[in-house]
Amino acid sequence: MNRKQEPQGCLFVILKLLGLAPTTNSAAVSLPYQRKDYLLTKAERSFFGVLQKAVGNQYLIFAKVRLADLVFLPRGTEKRQSHFNRIQSKHIDFVLCDHDAVRPLLTIELDDSSHNRTDRQGRDAFVDSALAAAGLPILHVPARTSYNVQELANAIQQEVQSQ
């Protein structure tokens, strides 16, 4: 019989009784997670297709990027944790990056009707300020049923070139 031995010792026994011990059989662990059927909403997916046409192969497009992955707090920043807490759970709808360094060049927010709410306007103002402080431009695009690819391409070029 070729069975793997479970670890021994008091700490392992205590962890096992508390349900915290690592298991050797990952199938024995049942987690409640399920895969989502889509990453983007219908409006975001529609805009993503137009965005792909507007930028072609000029930029890499990333969707739903955490704000904390786009900006950072230098060492020694006063109230560092407090500042980080304000950005950690926020995300940007789309980010355009260059091909070579995958450097963020432009952030894009697709503004649907939820952006008219007072709480959302406060969130948007903070995100805009944080990005401006970091020197990363943001383009707000109102959600529509259709988009003009050339108008979007022009708006993107204008924002990227203004850096």
SEKE-761197 format. One record per residue (C-alpha): residue in three letters; x, y, z. Coordinates in Angstrom, 2 decimals. Layout:
N
code=ALA | east=X | north=Y | up=Z
...
END
This chain:
163
code=MET | east=0.00 | north=0.00 | up=0.00
code=ASN | east=1.53 | north=3.30 | up=-1.11
code=ARG | east=-0.22 | north=5.91 | up=1.07
code=LYS | east=1.14 | north=9.31 | up=1.92
code=GLN | east=1.66 | north=9.81 | up=5.62
code=GLU | east=-0.23 | north=12.71 | up=7.23
code=PRO | east=1.92 | north=15.04 | up=9.32
code=GLN | east=2.10 | north=14.22 | up=12.99
code=GLY | east=2.42 | north=16.35 | up=16.11
code=CYS | east=0.32 | north=18.32 | up=18.57
code=LEU | east=0.01 | north=21.42 | up=16.42
code=PHE | east=-1.24 | north=19.41 | up=13.44
code=VAL | east=-3.82 | north=17.61 | up=15.61
code=ILE | east=-5.11 | north=20.93 | up=17.01
code=LEU | east=-5.28 | north=22.48 | up=13.53
code=LYS | east=-7.08 | north=19.41 | up=12.22
code=LEU | east=-9.67 | north=19.56 | up=15.03
code=LEU | east=-10.27 | north=23.23 | up=14.20
code=GLY | east=-10.58 | north=22.42 | up=10.50
code=LEU | east=-7.48 | north=24.46 | up=9.67
code=ALA | east=-5.00 | north=21.71 | up=8.83
code=PRO | east=-3.85 | north=21.40 | up=5.23
code=THR | east=-5.22 | north=18.32 | up=3.52
code=THR | east=-3.33 | north=16.04 | up=1.22
code=ASN | east=-6.47 | north=15.36 | up=-0.80
code=SER | east=-7.70 | north=18.54 | up=-2.52
code=ALA | east=-10.87 | north=16.76 | up=-3.66
code=ALA | east=-11.89 | north=16.45 | up=-0.02
code=VAL | east=-12.14 | north=20.24 | up=0.27
code=SER | east=-15.43 | north=21.63 | up=-0.91
code=LEU | east=-15.50 | north=25.35 | up=-1.59
code=PRO | east=-18.66 | north=27.24 | up=-2.58
code=TYR | east=-17.17 | north=29.14 | up=-5.56
code=GLN | east=-18.60 | north=28.94 | up=-9.04
code=ARG | east=-17.31 | north=30.37 | up=-12.29
code=LYS | east=-19.15 | north=33.41 | up=-13.59
code=ASP | east=-20.65 | north=33.14 | up=-17.04
code=TYR | east=-19.08 | north=36.43 | up=-18.12
code=LEU | east=-16.39 | north=38.89 | up=-17.04
code=LEU | east=-17.99 | north=41.97 | up=-18.55
code=THR | east=-21.55 | north=43.24 | up=-18.42
code=LYS | east=-23.43 | north=43.42 | up=-21.73
code=ALA | east=-22.71 | north=47.15 | up=-21.97
code=GLU | east=-19.01 | north=46.64 | up=-21.17
code=ARG | east=-18.75 | north=43.80 | up=-23.68
code=SER | east=-20.36 | north=45.89 | up=-26.40
code=PHE | east=-17.99 | north=48.79 | up=-25.67
code=PHE | east=-15.00 | north=46.42 | up=-25.53
code=GLY | east=-15.62 | north=45.38 | up=-29.13
code=VAL | east=-15.72 | north=49.02 | up=-30.25
code=LEU | east=-12.61 | north=49.77 | up=-28.17
code=GLN | east=-10.75 | north=46.92 | up=-29.90
code=LYS | east=-11.62 | north=48.42 | up=-33.29
code=ALA | east=-10.66 | north=51.92 | up=-32.16
code=VAL | east=-7.17 | north=50.99 | up=-30.95
code=GLY | east=-6.41 | north=48.08 | up=-33.26
code=ASN | east=-2.98 | north=46.70 | up=-32.41
code=GLN | east=-1.71 | north=50.05 | up=-31.12
code=TYR | east=-2.39 | north=49.29 | up=-27.44
code=LEU | east=-3.04 | north=46.34 | up=-25.17
code=ILE | east=-6.49 | north=46.45 | up=-23.58
code=PHE | east=-7.09 | north=45.20 | up=-20.05
code=ALA | east=-10.51 | north=45.05 | up=-18.42
code=LYS | east=-11.52 | north=45.48 | up=-14.78
code=VAL | east=-8.13 | north=46.45 | up=-13.43
code=ARG | east=-7.78 | north=47.21 | up=-9.71
code=LEU | east=-6.87 | north=50.81 | up=-8.99
code=ALA | east=-4.25 | north=49.46 | up=-6.58
code=ASP | east=-2.55 | north=47.78 | up=-9.56
code=LEU | east=-2.31 | north=51.10 | up=-11.41
code=VAL | east=-1.06 | north=53.46 | up=-8.71
code=PHE | east=1.18 | north=53.02 | up=-5.70
code=LEU | east=2.09 | north=54.79 | up=-2.50
code=PRO | east=5.77 | north=55.64 | up=-2.08
code=ARG | east=7.58 | north=54.42 | up=1.02
code=GLY | east=7.20 | north=56.79 | up=3.91
code=THR | east=3.78 | north=58.04 | up=2.81
code=GLU | east=1.97 | north=59.42 | up=5.83
code=LYS | east=-1.22 | north=57.49 | up=6.66
code=ARG | east=-0.21 | north=54.93 | up=4.04
code=GLN | east=-2.71 | north=52.24 | up=5.11
code=SER | east=-5.57 | north=54.72 | up=5.13
code=HIS | east=-4.71 | north=55.84 | up=1.59
code=PHE | east=-4.37 | north=52.23 | up=0.43
code=ASN | east=-7.73 | north=51.30 | up=1.94
code=ARG | east=-9.38 | north=53.93 | up=-0.26
code=ILE | east=-8.09 | north=52.32 | up=-3.48
code=GLN | east=-7.89 | north=48.62 | up=-2.71
code=SER | east=-11.41 | north=47.58 | up=-3.73
code=LYS | east=-11.93 | north=49.99 | up=-6.63
code=HIS | east=-11.38 | north=49.05 | up=-10.24
code=ILE | east=-11.20 | north=50.76 | up=-13.61
code=ASP | east=-13.30 | north=49.42 | up=-16.48
code=PHE | east=-10.54 | north=49.44 | up=-19.13
code=VAL | east=-6.84 | north=50.27 | up=-19.24
code=LEU | east=-4.77 | north=50.84 | up=-22.36
code=CYS | east=-1.09 | north=49.91 | up=-22.12
code=ASP | east=1.89 | north=50.05 | up=-24.46
code=HIS | east=3.13 | north=46.76 | up=-25.88
code=ASP | east=6.74 | north=46.92 | up=-24.76
code=ALA | east=6.60 | north=47.59 | up=-21.03
code=VAL | east=2.85 | north=47.04 | up=-20.57
code=ARG | east=2.89 | north=50.54 | up=-19.08
code=PRO | east=-0.55 | north=51.99 | up=-18.35
code=LEU | east=-1.19 | north=54.93 | up=-20.68
code=LEU | east=-4.90 | north=55.62 | up=-20.33
code=THR | east=-7.76 | north=54.49 | up=-18.16
code=ILE | east=-11.30 | north=54.38 | up=-19.48
code=GLU | east=-14.52 | north=54.38 | up=-17.48
code=LEU | east=-17.77 | north=53.43 | up=-19.15
code=ASP | east=-20.29 | north=55.66 | up=-17.40
code=ASP | east=-23.75 | north=54.12 | up=-17.26
code=SER | east=-26.72 | north=55.54 | up=-15.35
code=SER | east=-25.27 | north=54.39 | up=-12.01
code=HIS | east=-22.68 | north=57.16 | up=-12.34
code=ASN | east=-25.49 | north=59.69 | up=-11.80
code=ARG | east=-25.96 | north=58.57 | up=-8.18
code=THR | east=-24.49 | north=60.85 | up=-5.52
code=ASP | east=-22.42 | north=58.07 | up=-3.92
code=ARG | east=-21.04 | north=57.05 | up=-7.31
code=GLN | east=-20.17 | north=60.65 | up=-8.20
code=GLY | east=-18.12 | north=60.86 | up=-5.01
code=ARG | east=-16.35 | north=57.62 | up=-5.90
code=ASP | east=-15.69 | north=58.84 | up=-9.45
code=ALA | east=-14.30 | north=62.18 | up=-8.20
code=PHE | east=-11.93 | north=60.37 | up=-5.85
code=VAL | east=-10.75 | north=57.94 | up=-8.56
code=ASP | east=-10.23 | north=60.82 | up=-11.00
code=SER | east=-8.18 | north=62.68 | up=-8.37
code=ALA | east=-6.09 | north=59.63 | up=-7.49
code=LEU | east=-5.31 | north=58.96 | up=-11.15
code=ALA | east=-4.51 | north=62.64 | up=-11.78
code=ALA | east=-2.13 | north=62.64 | up=-8.80
code=ALA | east=-0.38 | north=59.61 | up=-10.31
code=GLY | east=-0.21 | north=61.21 | up=-13.76
code=LEU | east=-2.49 | north=58.64 | up=-15.39
code=PRO | east=-5.29 | north=60.13 | up=-17.51
code=ILE | east=-8.86 | north=58.90 | up=-17.45
code=LEU | east=-11.39 | north=59.05 | up=-20.26
code=HIS | east=-15.05 | north=58.91 | up=-19.26
code=VAL | east=-17.26 | north=57.50 | up=-22.00
code=PRO | east=-21.03 | north=57.67 | up=-21.56
code=ALA | east=-22.66 | north=54.26 | up=-22.08
code=ARG | east=-24.70 | north=54.18 | up=-25.31
code=THR | east=-26.40 | north=51.67 | up=-27.51
code=SER | east=-23.86 | north=52.41 | up=-30.25
code=TYR | east=-20.49 | north=54.15 | up=-30.57
code=ASN | east=-18.58 | north=55.86 | up=-33.34
code=VAL | east=-15.27 | north=54.01 | up=-33.64
code=GLN | east=-13.43 | north=56.98 | up=-35.17
code=GLU | east=-14.66 | north=59.41 | up=-32.50
code=LEU | east=-13.48 | north=57.01 | up=-29.79
code=ALA | east=-10.11 | north=56.55 | up=-31.52
code=ASN | east=-9.68 | north=60.35 | up=-31.73
code=ALA | east=-10.59 | north=60.83 | up=-28.05
code=ILE | east=-8.10 | north=58.13 | up=-27.05
code=GLN | east=-5.29 | north=59.62 | up=-29.14
code=GLN | east=-5.97 | north=63.09 | up=-27.75
code=GLU | east=-5.78 | north=61.80 | up=-24.14
code=VAL | east=-2.66 | north=59.69 | up=-24.70
code=GLN | east=-0.82 | north=62.48 | up=-26.53
code=SER | east=-1.66 | north=65.04 | up=-23.86
code=GLN | east=0.52 | north=63.23 | up=-21.31
END
